[in-house]
Amino acid sequence: MSGSERHDGRGRLGNTLSNLAVAVGCVLFLGGFAWGAVVYKPYTVPTDSMTPTVNAGDRILAERVDGHDVRRGDVVVFTDPTWGDVPMVKRVVGVGGDKVACCDKGGRLTVNGKAVEEPYLQAKGASSLSGAAGAPASPQDFTAEVPEGQLFLLGDERSTSMDSRVHLEDPGHGSVPRSAVEARVDAVAWPVNGMIGRPEAFAALPGGVSSEGPLPLQAGALVVGVVLILGGAAYGPLAARSARRTDRPKASTGAR
């Protein structure tokens, strides 16, 4: 086989692999992007009531879910006329049938008499805000029974949040219907603070916590897609150049 034929064969193989990598990369990138657009909706947090988990002005990604899929510990976006009929972001601490109260002797929130550790209330560089060493989980004591089909919601910034505690005298003891939920917050997109985890303390309660959304898989598909597109686009020319160098005739070294 001549050098030209070998070069052509390697060149064709390089082009085939390059085109395949770019095609697969495009499928992953566009598929991940389309998947994310269908599943997630971006929101801008309007207030600091969820500090330090999310701050005013943060851009969050919230998974579109049915309110019946929401569990304790979830941070949700909801709209309720009693609360002002605008999208709000709060954390679910009680579901239908729960008795939510604060505070126990350790300054903690309790759900059905079980104390809940809330590490997400802890400010950076400060002691726990939900134990005896720090401030209580709520500045004011309260007790509420959550009707079936309803959710009891609190902000993580308990000293200033206008949440279910403000509406305790309303029907439902400050709770909102599950149907009011629009989405469940999975991550802070900007500034990039990563995923918002599910609190372990609520996992021990009946029903447990919700599973994480598909955002990590979608982000992985986007990253792999970009790598394949860039790598595939670069591989073809590099393979062709390597083949040409290999087939280049060597200079004669014989004696005259």
Buried (B, 14 or more C-beta within 10 A) or exposed (E): EEEEEEBBEBBEEBBEBBBEBBEBBBEBBEBBBEBBEEBBBEBEBEBBBBBBBBBEEBBBBBBBBEBEEBBBBBBBBBBBEEBEEEBBBBBBBBBBEBBBBBBBEBBBBBBEEEBBBBEBBBEEEEEBBBBEEBBBBBEEEBEBBBBEBBBBBBBBBBEEBBBBBEBBEEEBBBBBBBEBBBBBBBBBBEEEBEBBEBBEBBEEBEEEBBEBBBBEEBBEBBEBBBBBBEBBBEBBEEBBEEBEEEBEEEEEEEEE
